Amino acid sequence: MKHSILKLGACALVFFAFSSIQAQEKKEPNFDKMLERFDADKNGTISLEEFKSAKRKNEVPEERLEKNFAHLDSDSNGEVTLEELQTNWGKGKEKGKKKKQ
């Protein structure tokens, strides 16, 4: 009985350790799904208002949303395309953060 409990406990420990490692790995966002979620009028681009509307659920300050949108909208035309999203997403996030040594 003790042996099977130990086996079960060891299996659970391995499972949780593996799950934790997978959760820590950075995954590339699915930009197609992201565009689909943000693009309320389904025109293939994300406007500032669509971006604000989708991100407000996270209670991000409006100024921060506008700054983030401007960063994504590299051609400054007021619309973020799939290509801009793919190219600019995550750029500059490490700026100002200390690198681990």
N, C-alpha and C positions, 0 to 999 in steps of 0.2 A: 504493500500500500504506500509506504513512504517513498519507494523507488518511483512509482508512477506519479506521485505528487511532485517529486523533484524533477522528473522528466517534463511534466506539464509546465512547471515553473520555469525551467530552462528554455523551453520552447517559447513561452510567452515573453521572456526576457529578450531572446533573439529577435522575435517579431517586433517588439516595441523599439529595440535599438535600430533595426533596419528601417522601420517607419520614420523614426526621428532623423536618420541620415538622409532619407529621401526628401523629407520636408525641408531640410536645410539647403538642399541643392536649389540654385536659382533656375527657374524655368522661364523660358522665353514666352512672353505673353502671346495670346492668339489675337493678332491684330485684326483679322477679318471679323471675329466675334466682337471685338472692342468697337470697331467701326459700326457694326450692326446695332450694338447696344446704344451708342451715343447718337447715331444718325436718326433722329426722330422723324424727319420728313422724307427719309429714304432717297435722298438725292445723290448719295455716294460721297458726301463730305460732311464734316462736323463744323457747325457754326459755333461762335462763342456762346450763344444762348443755349444751344444743345449741350455743349460741354458743361456749362454751369448747372444746367438742370440735372444732368446725369450725376455730376460730382457733388451736388448739394446734399445728397443723402449722407455723405460722410462729414458734413458740417465743416467743410473747408472754407476759410474766409474768402470773400469775393475777390479781394485784391490778389490773393495767392492764386486763385483760379485764373484770373486774367493774365497774370505773369506766366503761369504754366502754359496757357493756351498760346500766348505770344511766342513762347519757346518752341512749341510744336508747329506753329504756322510760319515756317521758315521764309515763305515768299510774301508774308504779310498781306495776303489778300482777303483775310477774314474767314477763310475756310481751311480746314485741315483735311488733306487727302490721305488715302491709305498709305501712299508712299512717304508723305511727311511723317505720319504716325510711326511707320516702321523705322525711318531714319533718325528721328529726333527723340523717340521714347527712351527715357532713362539717361540720355546724355546730360552730363553735368551734375548728376545726383551725388557723385563722390566729391564734388567741389566743396571745399571747406571742411570736409571730414578728415580726420586723421586716419592714415593708412595703418593697417595692422602690420607689425614687423615680426 
